[in-house]
Amino acid sequence: MELGALVCTARNPDCDGCPVRLDCRAENPEALPVKRARPQVEFVTESRACIFEKGKLWLEPSHGPRWKGMWLLPPSEGGGRLLHTEIYPITRYRVTMSVHAEPKQGELLKGFSLTELPPMPSPHRRAVAALIRNGHIG
């Protein structure tokens, strides 16, 4: 352990002073593979609708593989009043999700009471919690 920490360091290896230099596979530290740079973070925005009518929050099932089996706030055109903004990372993306107040539209939507919400991805669940906390729904 001390050999790697004191003698064979990544930035300044002391190959001449190494006790295992005859059996060393690295021999030439410059020939070792170099770590790849991390991919650039891509910034993405998405708009979601907060539809709360008759004591129910209207959600839609996930259609893609990303959040299979979960329920989401439905997509929005972003025309309604902005209620909340949630920022979250997913792999190499930084997503800014804005939630707008909008009237009910769409056939795939299903209403849920706030006490019995279905499985939801964390960003959507946090957005709903913030909407309840700020008095926008409930």
N, CA, C and O atoms as a MOPAC input file, in Angstrom:
PM7 MOZYME 1SCF
protein

 N      0.81700 1    -1.18800 1     0.00000 1
 C      0.00000 1     0.00000 1     0.00000 1
 C      0.86400 1     1.25600 1     0.00000 1
 O      0.57700 1     2.20200 1    -0.73400 1
 N      1.91800 1     1.27600 1     0.81500 1
 C      2.78400 1     2.44700 1     0.87000 1
 C      3.58300 1     2.60200 1    -0.41500 1
 O      3.96300 1     3.71600 1    -0.77600 1
 N      3.84300 1     1.50100 1    -1.10800 1
 C      4.58500 1     1.56800 1    -2.36400 1
 C      3.83100 1     2.43500 1    -3.37200 1
 O      4.42200 1     3.30800 1    -4.00800 1
 N      2.53400 1     2.19700 1    -3.51600 1
 C      1.73200 1     2.98000 1    -4.45000 1
 C      1.51200 1     4.40300 1    -3.99300 1
 O      1.37500 1     5.30700 1    -4.81800 1
 N      1.47600 1     4.61500 1    -2.69600 1
 C      1.22800 1     5.94800 1    -2.16200 1
 C      2.48100 1     6.80600 1    -2.11200 1
 O      2.40100 1     8.02900 1    -2.22400 1
 N      3.65100 1     6.16800 1    -1.94200 1
 C      4.87900 1     6.94300 1    -1.75900 1
 C      5.85300 1     6.86400 1    -2.93000 1
 O      6.49300 1     7.86400 1    -3.25400 1
 N      5.98300 1     5.71500 1    -3.56700 1
 C      6.99700 1     5.53500 1    -4.61300 1
 C      6.38000 1     5.59400 1    -6.00500 1
 O      6.81800 1     6.37500 1    -6.85000 1
 N      5.38500 1     4.78500 1    -6.24000 1
 C      4.79100 1     4.67000 1    -7.57500 1
 C      3.53700 1     5.53700 1    -7.66700 1
 O      2.42900 1     5.02100 1    -7.81000 1
 N      3.71300 1     6.83800 1    -7.58600 1
 C      2.57500 1     7.76000 1    -7.64300 1
 C      2.20800 1     8.04200 1    -9.08800 1
 O      3.04200 1     7.91100 1    -9.98400 1
 N      0.97800 1     8.42200 1    -9.31300 1
 C      0.49500 1     8.64900 1   -10.67400 1
 C      1.18100 1     9.84300 1   -11.33600 1
 O      1.51200 1     9.78300 1   -12.52000 1
 N      1.39500 1    10.90700 1   -10.59900 1
 C      1.93800 1    12.12500 1   -11.19200 1
 C      3.47200 1    12.16500 1   -11.22100 1
 O      4.05200 1    12.78900 1   -12.11000 1
 N      4.12600 1    11.51500 1   -10.27100 1
 C      5.57600 1    11.59400 1   -10.19700 1
 C      6.15700 1    10.26300 1    -9.70200 1
 O      6.60700 1    10.18000 1    -8.55900 1
 N      6.15500 1     9.21800 1   -10.55000 1
 C      6.67400 1     7.92400 1   -10.09900 1
 C      8.19700 1     7.95700 1    -9.95100 1
 O      8.89700 1     8.55500 1   -10.76900 1
 N      8.69700 1     7.31100 1    -8.90200 1
 C     10.13700 1     7.21100 1    -8.65400 1
 C     10.58200 1     5.80600 1    -9.05600 1
 O     10.84000 1     4.96100 1    -8.19800 1
 N     10.67200 1     5.56300 1   -10.36300 1
 C     10.98700 1     4.22800 1   -10.87800 1
 C     12.39400 1     3.78600 1   -10.47300 1
 O     12.62000 1     2.60100 1   -10.22600 1
 N     13.34100 1     4.72700 1   -10.40100 1
 C     14.71600 1     4.36200 1   -10.03000 1
 C     14.80100 1     3.88900 1    -8.58200 1
 O     15.63400 1     3.04100 1    -8.26500 1
 N     13.96500 1     4.41500 1    -7.70600 1
 C     14.00200 1     4.03700 1    -6.30100 1
 C     13.00700 1     2.94700 1    -5.94200 1
 O     12.81600 1     2.65200 1    -4.76200 1
 N     12.37700 1     2.35100 1    -6.92400 1
 C     11.34500 1     1.34100 1    -6.66500 1
 C     11.97100 1    -0.03400 1    -6.41400 1
 O     12.80000 1    -0.48100 1    -7.20700 1
 N     11.59000 1    -0.70900 1    -5.32800 1
 C     12.15600 1    -2.02400 1    -5.02700 1
 C     11.65500 1    -3.14000 1    -5.94900 1
 O     12.25800 1    -4.21200 1    -5.98100 1
 N     10.58500 1    -2.92300 1    -6.68800 1
 C     10.05600 1    -3.97400 1    -7.58100 1
 C     10.19700 1    -3.58700 1    -9.05800 1
 O      9.47100 1    -4.10500 1    -9.90700 1
 N     11.12200 1    -2.68600 1    -9.36200 1
 C     11.24500 1    -2.18400 1   -10.73900 1
 C     11.59700 1    -3.27700 1   -11.74800 1
 O     11.24800 1    -3.15200 1   -12.92100 1
 N     12.28100 1    -4.34900 1   -11.32400 1
 C     12.64800 1    -5.42200 1   -12.25400 1
 C     11.43000 1    -6.24300 1   -12.68100 1
 O     11.41400 1    -6.80300 1   -13.77800 1
 N     10.41700 1    -6.31600 1   -11.82600 1
 C      9.20400 1    -7.07000 1   -12.14600 1
 C      8.03600 1    -6.16300 1   -12.53700 1
 O      6.91700 1    -6.64000 1   -12.72200 1
 N      8.28600 1    -4.89100 1   -12.66100 1
 C      7.21700 1    -3.92000 1   -12.91800 1
 C      6.71000 1    -4.03000 1   -14.35200 1
 O      7.50000 1    -4.11500 1   -15.29300 1
 N      5.40500 1    -4.02900 1   -14.51100 1
 C      4.79900 1    -4.07900 1   -15.84600 1
 C      4.70800 1    -2.68600 1   -16.46800 1
 O      4.65200 1    -2.55700 1   -17.69100 1
 N      4.69400 1    -1.66300 1   -15.64700 1
 C      4.51400 1    -0.31000 1   -16.16100 1
 C      5.74300 1     0.18900 1   -16.90200 1
 O      5.60200 1     0.89900 1   -17.89800 1
 N      6.92600 1    -0.15100 1   -16.46000 1
 C      8.20800 1     0.24400 1   -17.03900 1
 C      8.25300 1     1.69400 1   -17.49800 1
 O      9.07300 1     2.46900 1   -17.00600 1
 N      7.40300 1     2.06600 1   -18.41400 1
 C      7.37900 1     3.43000 1   -18.92500 1
 C      6.02900 1     4.05900 1   -18.56000 1
 O      5.02900 1     3.77700 1   -19.22000 1
 N      5.97800 1     4.89800 1   -17.53300 1
 C      4.69700 1     5.46600 1   -17.09500 1
 C      3.98200 1     6.27600 1   -18.17800 1
 O      2.75400 1     6.36300 1   -18.17000 1
 N      4.73300 1     6.86800 1   -19.10900 1
 C      4.11200 1     7.65500 1   -20.17600 1
 C      3.34000 1     6.77100 1   -21.15400 1
 O      2.45200 1     7.25600 1   -21.85500 1
 N      3.67400 1     5.47500 1   -21.20700 1
 C      3.00300 1     4.56100 1   -22.13400 1
 C      1.70200 1     3.99300 1   -21.56100 1
 O      0.95100 1     3.32600 1   -22.27200 1
 N      1.43700 1     4.25200 1   -20.29000 1
 C      0.21200 1     3.74300 1   -19.67600 1
 C     -1.00900 1     4.47000 1   -20.24400 1
 O     -0.89600 1     5.61900 1   -20.67000 1
 N     -2.16500 1     3.81900 1   -20.25500 1
 C     -3.37400 1     4.48100 1   -20.76400 1
 C     -3.71700 1     5.71600 1   -19.93200 1
 O     -3.52300 1     5.74800 1   -18.71700 1
 N     -4.22000 1     6.70200 1   -20.61100 1
 C     -4.60900 1     7.95000 1   -19.96400 1
 C     -6.12300 1     7.93300 1   -19.76700 1
 O     -6.86700 1     7.48200 1   -20.63800 1
 N     -6.56300 1     8.42300 1   -18.63100 1
 C     -7.98400 1     8.49000 1   -18.33900 1
 C     -8.68600 1     9.38100 1   -19.35300 1
 O     -8.20100 1    10.45900 1   -19.69500 1
 N     -9.84100 1     8.91300 1   -19.83100 1
 C    -10.62000 1     9.73100 1   -20.76000 1
 C    -11.27100 1    10.89700 1   -20.02100 1
 O    -11.62200 1    10.79100 1   -18.84500 1
 N    -11.42000 1    11.99100 1   -20.72400 1
 C    -12.08200 1    13.14800 1   -20.13400 1
 C    -13.56700 1    12.83900 1   -19.96300 1
 O    -14.15700 1    12.10800 1   -20.75900 1
 N    -14.15700 1    13.40300 1   -18.92100 1
 C    -15.58600 1    13.20800 1   -18.69600 1
 C    -16.36800 1    13.89300 1   -19.81100 1
 O    -15.95600 1    14.94800 1   -20.29300 1
 N    -17.48500 1    13.31100 1   -20.22600 1
 C    -18.28100 1    13.96500 1   -21.26900 1
 C    -18.85300 1    15.28700 1   -20.76100 1
 O    -19.14000 1    15.44700 1   -19.57400 1
 N    -19.00600 1    16.21000 1   -21.67300 1
 C    -19.55700 1    17.51200 1   -21.32800 1
 C    -20.99900 1    17.35500 1   -20.85400 1
 O    -21.74700 1    16.52800 1   -21.37300 1
 N    -21.37200 1    18.14500 1   -19.87800 1
 C    -22.74700 1    18.13900 1   -19.38900 1
 C    -23.61600 1    18.87600 1   -20.40100 1
 O    -23.28800 1    19.98100 1   -20.83300 1
 N    -24.73400 1    18.24500 1   -20.77200 1
 C    -25.68700 1    18.88600 1   -21.67900 1
 C    -26.85900 1    19.40500 1   -20.86000 1
 O    -27.38200 1    18.70600 1   -19.99300 1
 N    -27.26200 1    20.62700 1   -21.14000 1
 C    -28.37000 1    21.24400 1   -20.42900 1
 C    -29.64300 1    21.05100 1   -21.23600 1
 O    -29.69900 1    21.38100 1   -22.42100 1
 N    -30.67500 1    20.50700 1   -20.57400 1
 C    -31.94200 1    20.17900 1   -21.22400 1
 C    -33.06600 1    20.84500 1   -20.43000 1
 O    -33.00700 1    20.91200 1   -19.20200 1
 N    -34.08300 1    21.33400 1   -21.12900 1
 C    -35.25700 1    21.88200 1   -20.44800 1
 C    -36.47900 1    21.07900 1   -20.85700 1
 O    -36.59300 1    20.63200 1   -21.99800 1
 N    -37.38600 1    20.90200 1   -19.91500 1
 C    -38.65700 1    20.24500 1   -20.22400 1
 C    -39.75800 1    20.93200 1   -19.43100 1
 O    -39.54000 1    21.39400 1   -18.31100 1
 N    -40.93800 1    20.99100 1   -20.02600 1
 C    -42.09700 1    21.60000 1   -19.37500 1
 C    -43.09700 1    20.51300 1   -19.02200 1
 O    -43.37500 1    19.62200 1   -19.82500 1
 N    -43.62700 1    20.59700 1   -17.82500 1
 C    -44.63000 1    19.64600 1   -17.34700 1
 C    -45.83800 1    20.41700 1   -16.84000 1
 O    -45.72800 1    21.56800 1   -16.41600 1
 N    -46.99300 1    19.76200 1   -16.89100 1
 C    -48.23900 1    20.39200 1   -16.47000 1
 C    -48.64200 1    19.90800 1   -15.08800 1
 O    -48.49900 1    18.72900 1   -14.76300 1
 N    -49.14100 1    20.82200 1   -14.28800 1
 C    -49.74300 1    20.46900 1   -13.00500 1
 C    -51.24200 1    20.61600 1   -13.20100 1
 O    -51.76400 1    21.72700 1   -13.29800 1
 N    -51.92500 1    19.48400 1   -13.25700 1
 C    -53.37300 1    19.48500 1   -13.45200 1
 C    -53.99400 1    18.94500 1   -12.17100 1
 O    -53.90900 1    17.75100 1   -11.88300 1
 N    -54.62000 1    19.83400 1   -11.40500 1
 C    -55.24900 1    19.44500 1   -10.14500 1
 C    -56.70200 1    19.87600 1   -10.21200 1
 O    -57.01300 1    21.06200 1   -10.10300 1
 N    -57.59300 1    18.90500 1   -10.39400 1
 C    -59.02500 1    19.18300 1   -10.49500 1
 C    -59.79700 1    18.18200 1    -9.65800 1
 O    -59.45200 1    17.00200 1    -9.60000 1
 N    -60.84100 1    18.66400 1    -9.01300 1
 C    -61.74100 1    17.81100 1    -8.23100 1
 C    -60.98600 1    16.99300 1    -7.18000 1
 O    -61.32200 1    15.83400 1    -6.93500 1
 N    -59.97100 1    17.59200 1    -6.56300 1
 C    -59.22000 1    16.92200 1    -5.50900 1
 C    -58.26600 1    15.85100 1    -5.99200 1
 O    -57.74600 1    15.07200 1    -5.19200 1
 N    -58.03300 1    15.80600 1    -7.29000 1
 C    -57.14200 1    14.78500 1    -7.84800 1
 C    -56.02400 1    15.42900 1    -8.66200 1
 O    -56.22000 1    16.44100 1    -9.33500 1
 N    -54.85100 1    14.81500 1    -8.57900 1
 C    -53.71500 1    15.21500 1    -9.40200 1
 C    -53.69400 1    14.28200 1   -10.60200 1
 O    -53.65700 1    13.06100 1   -10.44800 1
 N    -53.71800 1    14.85700 1   -11.79100 1
 C    -53.79800 1    14.06200 1   -13.01300 1
 C    -52.39700 1    13.78600 1   -13.54100 1
 O    -51.61000 1    14.70200 1   -13.78000 1
 N    -52.10400 1    12.49800 1   -13.71800 1
 C    -50.78500 1    12.04100 1   -14.15800 1
 C    -50.92700 1    11.14200 1   -15.37500 1
 O    -52.01600 1    10.66100 1   -15.68600 1
 N    -49.80100 1    10.92200 1   -16.06400 1
 C    -49.80800 1     9.99800 1   -17.20100 1
 C    -48.75800 1     8.91500 1   -16.98200 1
 O    -47.75000 1     9.14800 1   -16.31400 1
 N    -48.99400 1     7.72600 1   -17.54600 1
 C    -47.99100 1     6.66900 1   -17.40400 1
 C    -46.76500 1     6.97100 1   -18.25600 1
 O    -46.86900 1     7.63800 1   -19.28600 1
 N    -45.62200 1     6.49000 1   -17.83500 1
 C    -44.39200 1     6.66700 1   -18.60600 1
 C    -44.47300 1     5.83400 1   -19.87500 1
 O    -44.91400 1     4.68500 1   -19.84300 1
 N    -44.04700 1     6.41500 1   -20.99400 1
 C    -44.11200 1     5.70900 1   -22.28000 1
 C    -42.77700 1     5.11900 1   -22.69200 1
 O    -42.73800 1     4.24000 1   -23.55300 1
 N    -41.70000 1     5.57000 1   -22.11000 1
 C    -40.37400 1     5.11100 1   -22.53100 1
 C    -39.73400 1     4.19500 1   -21.50600 1
 O    -40.30900 1     3.92500 1   -20.45100 1
 N    -38.53700 1     3.72000 1   -21.82400 1
 C    -37.84100 1     2.80300 1   -20.91400 1
 C    -37.22500 1     3.49900 1   -19.69800 1
 O    -36.90800 1     2.85100 1   -18.70100 1
 N    -37.05900 1     4.81700 1   -19.78800 1
 C    -36.35100 1     5.53100 1   -18.72600 1
 C    -37.04200 1     5.39400 1   -17.37000 1
 O    -36.38100 1     5.12100 1   -16.36800 1
 N    -38.34600 1     5.57700 1   -17.32800 1
 C    -39.08000 1     5.49200 1   -16.07000 1
 C    -40.25100 1     4.52500 1   -16.21500 1
 O    -41.38700 1     4.84700 1   -15.86900 1
 N    -39.95500 1     3.35100 1   -16.72700 1
 C    -40.97700 1     2.34000 1   -16.99500 1
 C    -41.73600 1     1.98300 1   -15.71600 1
 O    -41.13600 1     1.76200 1   -14.66400 1
 N    -43.05100 1     1.93100 1   -15.82500 1
 C    -43.89400 1     1.55600 1   -14.69900 1
 C    -44.19600 1     2.69100 1   -13.73800 1
 O    -44.84100 1     2.47400 1   -12.71200 1
 N    -43.74100 1     3.89700 1   -14.05100 1
 C    -43.97400 1     5.03500 1   -13.15800 1
 C    -44.94800 1     6.01100 1   -13.80600 1
 O    -45.20600 1     5.95500 1   -15.00900 1
 N    -45.47800 1     6.89900 1   -12.98300 1
 C    -46.42000 1     7.91700 1   -13.44100 1
 C    -45.73500 1     9.28100 1   -13.39400 1
 O    -44.96400 1     9.57600 1   -12.48000 1
 N    -46.03200 1    10.10600 1   -14.40000 1
 C    -45.35100 1    11.39100 1   -14.56800 1
 C    -46.34900 1    12.53500 1   -14.63400 1
 O    -47.51600 1    12.34300 1   -14.97600 1
 N    -45.87200 1    13.72300 1   -14.30200 1
 C    -46.63900 1    14.91700 1   -14.62900 1
 C    -46.69100 1    14.98800 1   -16.15100 1
 O    -45.66600 1    14.77900 1   -16.79900 1
 N    -47.85100 1    15.27500 1   -16.74400 1
 C    -47.93800 1    15.26000 1   -18.20800 1
 C    -47.11700 1    16.37600 1   -18.84900 1
 O    -46.86600 1    17.40500 1   -18.22100 1
 N    -46.69600 1    16.17300 1   -20.10700 1
 C    -45.94800 1    17.23100 1   -20.79600 1
 C    -46.81600 1    18.46500 1   -20.99900 1
 O    -48.04400 1    18.38000 1   -21.03400 1
 N    -46.16700 1    19.59300 1   -21.12900 1
 C    -46.86400 1    20.87000 1   -21.23400 1
 C    -46.26100 1    21.68700 1   -22.36700 1
 O    -45.10300 1    21.50900 1   -22.74400 1
 N    -47.06500 1    22.57200 1   -22.88700 1
 C    -46.57000 1    23.53100 1   -23.88000 1
 C    -45.90700 1    24.71800 1   -23.18000 1
 O    -45.24300 1    25.53100 1   -23.82300 1
 N    -46.08600 1    24.81300 1   -21.87900 1
 C    -45.47000 1    25.90000 1   -21.11300 1
 C    -46.26000 1    27.18500 1   -21.14600 1
 O    -45.72800 1    28.24500 1   -20.81700 1
 N    -47.54100 1    27.11400 1   -21.54200 1
 C    -48.34600 1    28.32300 1   -21.65800 1
 C    -48.99000 1    28.78000 1   -20.37400 1
 O    -49.35000 1    29.95100 1   -20.24800 1
 N    -49.14400 1    27.88100 1   -19.41200 1
 C    -49.79100 1    28.23800 1   -18.15400 1
 C    -48.84900 1    28.96300 1   -17.20900 1
 O    -47.67900 1    29.18900 1   -17.51600 1
 N    -49.39000 1    29.32100 1   -16.05300 1
 C    -48.61000 1    30.03700 1   -15.04200 1
 C    -47.53600 1    29.11400 1   -14.47000 1
 O    -47.82400 1    27.97400 1   -14.10600 1
 N    -46.30700 1    29.60200 1   -14.39100 1
 C    -45.19800 1    28.81800 1   -13.84200 1
 C    -45.39100 1    28.66100 1   -12.33700 1
 O    -45.51800 1    29.64500 1   -11.60900 1
 N    -45.41200 1    27.39100 1   -11.87800 1
 C    -45.61600 1    27.10100 1   -10.46000 1
 C    -44.33700 1    26.68700 1    -9.74700 1
 O    -44.13500 1    27.01600 1    -8.57800 1
 N    -43.47100 1    25.96000 1   -10.45800 1
 C    -42.28700 1    25.40200 1    -9.80300 1
 C    -41.23700 1    25.05800 1   -10.85600 1
 O    -41.56700 1    24.74000 1   -11.99800 1
 N    -39.98100 1    25.12500 1   -10.45900 1
 C    -38.86800 1    24.68900 1   -11.30400 1
 C    -38.03300 1    23.69900 1   -10.51100 1
 O    -37.64200 1    23.96900 1    -9.37500 1
 N    -37.76600 1    22.56200 1   -11.11300 1
 C    -36.97200 1    21.49900 1   -10.48100 1
 C    -35.76200 1    21.23300 1   -11.37200 1
 O    -35.91700 1    21.02900 1   -12.57600 1
 N    -34.56800 1    21.23200 1   -10.80000 1
 C    -33.34800 1    20.94400 1   -11.55900 1
 C    -32.77500 1    19.63800 1   -11.03700 1
 O    -32.59100 1    19.46700 1    -9.83200 1
 N    -32.49000 1    18.71100 1   -11.96000 1
 C    -31.94900 1    17.41300 1   -11.54400 1
 C    -30.99100 1    16.87600 1   -12.59800 1
 O    -31.14500 1    17.15900 1   -13.78600 1
 N    -29.99600 1    16.09800 1   -12.15900 1
 C    -29.06800 1    15.47400 1   -13.11200 1
 C    -29.53700 1    14.07000 1   -13.46300 1
 O    -30.14000 1    13.38100 1   -12.64000 1
 N    -29.25500 1    13.65700 1   -14.68200 1
 C    -29.46700 1    12.27600 1   -15.08600 1
 C    -28.37600 1    11.95500 1   -16.10300 1
 O    -28.31600 1    12.56700 1   -17.17000 1
 N    -27.53100 1    11.01600 1   -15.77900 1
 C    -26.30900 1    10.66100 1   -16.52200 1
 C    -25.52700 1    11.92800 1   -16.83200 1
 O    -25.04700 1    12.59100 1   -15.91300 1
 N    -25.38700 1    12.27800 1   -18.10600 1
 C    -24.57900 1    13.45400 1   -18.45300 1
 C    -25.43300 1    14.68500 1   -18.75800 1
 O    -24.95200 1    15.64200 1   -19.36600 1
 N    -26.68200 1    14.66000 1   -18.34200 1
 C    -27.59700 1    15.77100 1   -18.60200 1
 C    -27.92700 1    16.50500 1   -17.30900 1
 O    -27.97700 1    15.90200 1   -16.23700 1
 N    -28.15100 1    17.79800 1   -17.41600 1
 C    -28.66000 1    18.60900 1   -16.31300 1
 C    -30.01500 1    19.11300 1   -16.80500 1
 O    -30.08500 1    19.97100 1   -17.68600 1
 N    -31.08700 1    18.57200 1   -16.22900 1
 C    -32.44400 1    18.85000 1   -16.69800 1
 C    -33.08600 1    19.91900 1   -15.82500 1
 O    -33.06200 1    19.83300 1   -14.59700 1
 N    -33.66200 1    20.93000 1   -16.47600 1
 C    -34.45500 1    21.93700 1   -15.79000 1
 C    -35.90800 1    21.68300 1   -16.16600 1
 O    -36.31200 1    21.90300 1   -17.30800 1
 N    -36.68700 1    21.22000 1   -15.19700 1
 C    -38.09100 1    20.90400 1   -15.43200 1
 C    -38.94400 1    22.02600 1   -14.84900 1
 O    -38.88500 1    22.29900 1   -13.65000 1
 N    -39.73600 1    22.67600 1   -15.70200 1
 C    -40.64700 1    23.71000 1   -15.21900 1
 C    -42.05700 1    23.13000 1   -15.19400 1
 O    -42.47500 1    22.43100 1   -16.11700 1
 N    -42.77800 1    23.43200 1   -14.12700 1
 C    -44.13600 1    22.91200 1   -13.94600 1
 C    -45.09900 1    24.08700 1   -14.04000 1
 O    -44.96800 1    25.07400 1   -13.31600 1
 N    -46.07700 1    23.96800 1   -14.95000 1
 C    -47.03700 1    25.03800 1   -15.21900 1
 C    -48.44800 1    24.58900 1   -14.85600 1
 O    -48.77900 1    23.41000 1   -14.97800 1
 N    -49.27400 1    25.52600 1   -14.41300 1
 C    -50.68800 1    25.23600 1   -14.15000 1
 C    -51.40900 1    25.18400 1   -15.48700 1
 O    -51.34000 1    26.12900 1   -16.27300 1
 N    -52.09900 1    24.08300 1   -15.74500 1
 C    -52.81300 1    23.94000 1   -17.01400 1
 C    -54.10500 1    23.17300 1   -16.80500 1
 O    -54.22700 1    22.40100 1   -15.85400 1
 N    -55.08500 1    23.38700 1   -17.70500 1
 C    -56.33200 1    22.62100 1   -17.61600 1
 C    -56.12000 1    21.18800 1   -18.09500 1
 O    -55.15200 1    20.88600 1   -18.79400 1
 N    -57.04200 1    20.31400 1   -17.70500 1
 C    -56.93500 1    18.89700 1   -18.05300 1
 C    -57.11500 1    18.71400 1   -19.55400 1
 O    -58.03200 1    19.26300 1   -20.16400 1
 N    -56.21200 1    17.92700 1   -20.13000 1
 C    -56.31400 1    17.56300 1   -21.54700 1
 C    -55.58600 1    16.24900 1   -21.75600 1
 O    -54.60000 1    15.96600 1   -21.07500 1
 N    -56.06000 1    15.45600 1   -22.67800 1
 C    -55.41900 1    14.17100 1   -22.95100 1
 C    -56.22400 1    13.01000 1   -22.40000 1
 O    -56.87500 1    13.11800 1   -21.36100 1
 N    -56.16700 1    11.90200 1   -23.11300 1
 C    -56.96000 1    10.72900 1   -22.75300 1
 C    -56.21300 1     9.77100 1   -21.83700 1
 O    -56.84700 1     8.98500 1   -21.13300 1
 N    -54.90100 1     9.81200 1   -21.82600 1
 C    -54.12200 1     8.86000 1   -21.04100 1
 C    -53.99200 1     9.25800 1   -19.57800 1
 O    -53.41800 1     8.52100 1   -18.77600 1
 N    -54.52400 1    10.42200 1   -19.23600 1
 C    -54.36800 1    10.90900 1   -17.87400 1
 C    -55.28600 1    10.16500 1   -16.91100 1
 O    -56.39600 1     9.76600 1   -17.26200 1
 N    -54.79600 1     9.99300 1   -15.69700 1
 C    -55.58000 1     9.35800 1   -14.64500 1
 C    -55.43000 1    10.19700 1   -13.38900 1
 O    -54.33400 1    10.65400 1   -13.06500 1
 N    -56.53600 1    10.39700 1   -12.68100 1
 C    -56.52000 1    11.20600 1   -11.46800 1
 C    -56.19800 1    10.38400 1   -10.23100 1
 O    -56.70600 1     9.27600 1   -10.05800 1
 N    -55.34600 1    10.94000 1    -9.37200 1
 C    -54.95500 1    10.28600 1    -8.12300 1
 C    -55.14400 1    11.26400 1    -6.97200 1
 O    -54.86900 1    12.45600 1    -7.10900 1
 N    -55.61500 1    10.75300 1    -5.83600 1
 C    -55.70500 1    11.60800 1    -4.65200 1
 C    -54.28000 1    11.82400 1    -4.13000 1
 O    -53.39600 1    10.99500 1    -4.34200 1
 N    -54.08000 1    12.93700 1    -3.45600 1
 C    -52.73800 1    13.26300 1    -2.96600 1
 C    -52.26700 1    12.30800 1    -1.87300 1
 O    -51.06800 1    12.21500 1    -1.60800 1
 N    -53.19100 1    11.60300 1    -1.24200 1
 C    -52.80200 1    10.65100 1    -0.19500 1
 C    -52.43800 1     9.28600 1    -0.76200 1
 O    -51.84600 1     8.46700 1    -0.05900 1
 N    -52.78000 1     9.02800 1    -2.01400 1
 C    -52.50600 1     7.72400 1    -2.62900 1
 C    -51.84900 1     7.88700 1    -3.99800 1
 O    -52.35300 1     7.37600 1    -4.99800 1
 N    -50.73500 1     8.59000 1    -4.03900 1
 C    -50.03700 1     8.79400 1    -5.30900 1
 C    -49.33600 1     7.50900 1    -5.73800 1
 O    -48.84300 1     6.76300 1    -4.89200 1
 N    -49.28500 1     7.24200 1    -7.04100 1
 C    -48.61800 1     6.03800 1    -7.55000 1
 C    -47.10100 1     6.22400 1    -7.55400 1
 O    -46.61500 1     7.29900 1    -7.20200 1
 N    -46.34800 1     5.19800 1    -7.94500 1
 C    -44.89000 1     5.35800 1    -8.06100 1
 C    -44.54700 1     6.45600 1    -9.07200 1
 O    -45.05700 1     6.47100 1   -10.19200 1
 N    -43.67900 1     7.36400 1    -8.65300 1
 C    -43.26100 1     8.48000 1    -9.50900 1
 C    -41.75000 1     8.62000 1    -9.42200 1
 O    -41.16000 1     8.30800 1    -8.38800 1
 N    -41.10300 1     9.09400 1   -10.51100 1
 C    -39.66600 1     9.36400 1   -10.43700 1
 C    -39.39700 1    10.46800 1    -9.40200 1
 O    -40.24500 1    11.33100 1    -9.17300 1
 N    -38.24600 1    10.43200 1    -8.79900 1
 C    -37.90500 1    11.40000 1    -7.74500 1
 C    -38.09700 1    12.86000 1    -8.15200 1
 O    -38.65900 1    13.62200 1    -7.36500 1
 N    -37.65800 1    13.29700 1    -9.34900 1
 C    -37.84500 1    14.71400 1    -9.68600 1
 C    -39.31900 1    15.11900 1    -9.72400 1
 O    -39.67100 1    16.22100 1    -9.30300 1
 N    -40.17500 1    14.23700 1   -10.22300 1
 C    -41.60600 1    14.54000 1   -10.28300 1
 C    -42.20700 1    14.52000 1    -8.87400 1
 O    -43.04100 1    15.36300 1    -8.54200 1
 N    -41.78900 1    13.56700 1    -8.05400 1
 C    -42.28500 1    13.47800 1    -6.68000 1
 C    -41.86200 1    14.72000 1    -5.88200 1
 O    -42.65000 1    15.25600 1    -5.10300 1
 N    -40.61500 1    15.17400 1    -6.07800 1
 C    -40.14900 1    16.38800 1    -5.38300 1
 C    -40.92900 1    17.61600 1    -5.85100 1
 O    -41.25100 1    18.49300 1    -5.04900 1
 N    -41.23400 1    17.67900 1    -7.14900 1
 C    -42.00400 1    18.80400 1    -7.67900 1
 C    -43.41000 1    18.81300 1    -7.08000 1
 O    -43.90900 1    19.87000 1    -6.69400 1
 N    -44.05000 1    17.65100 1    -6.99800 1
 C    -45.39300 1    17.56800 1    -6.40800 1
 C    -45.33900 1    17.97200 1    -4.93600 1
 O    -46.21500 1    18.69900 1    -4.46600 1
 N    -44.33100 1    17.51400 1    -4.20500 1
 C    -44.18800 1    17.88900 1    -2.79100 1
 C    -44.02900 1    19.40400 1    -2.64400 1
 O    -44.60100 1    20.00100 1    -1.73100 1
 N    -43.26300 1    20.02100 1    -3.53000 1
 C    -43.07700 1    21.48000 1    -3.48000 1
 C    -44.38000 1    22.20000 1    -3.81000 1
 O    -44.68400 1    23.23100 1    -3.21000 1
 N    -45.15000 1    21.67400 1    -4.75300 1
 C    -46.43300 1    22.28600 1    -5.10900 1
 C    -47.40600 1    22.22100 1    -3.93000 1
 O    -48.14300 1    23.17400 1    -3.67900 1
 N    -47.40800 1    21.10300 1    -3.21400 1
 C    -48.26300 1    20.97000 1    -2.02800 1
 C    -47.78400 1    21.93300 1    -0.94300 1
 O    -48.58600 1    22.64500 1    -0.33800 1
 N    -46.47700 1    21.94900 1    -0.70200 1
 C    -45.88400 1    22.79200 1     0.34500 1
 C    -46.15700 1    24.27900 1     0.09500 1
 O    -46.38400 1    25.04000 1     1.03500 1
 N    -46.13400 1    24.68500 1    -1.17500 1
 C    -46.33100 1    26.09600 1    -1.51900 1
 C    -47.79600 1    26.45900 1    -1.72900 1
 O    -48.11000 1    27.59300 1    -2.09100 1
 N    -48.69700 1    25.49700 1    -1.50200 1
 C    -50.12800 1    25.78100 1    -1.57800 1
 C    -50.70200 1    25.84100 1    -2.97900 1
 O    -51.82000 1    26.32500 1    -3.15500 1
 N    -49.98100 1    25.36600 1    -3.98100 1
 C    -50.50900 1    25.38300 1    -5.34400 1
 C    -51.52000 1    24.26700 1    -5.57400 1
 O    -52.43100 1    24.40700 1    -6.39000 1
 N    -51.36000 1    23.16000 1    -4.85500 1
 C    -52.33200 1    22.06900 1    -4.92500 1
 C    -52.60700 1    21.58000 1    -3.51000 1
 O    -51.83000 1    21.82100 1    -2.58600 1
 N    -53.72100 1    20.89500 1    -3.36700 1
 C    -54.03700 1    20.32900 1    -2.05100 1
 C    -55.10300 1    21.06100 1    -1.43100 1
 O    -55.51000 1    20.73300 1    -0.31600 1

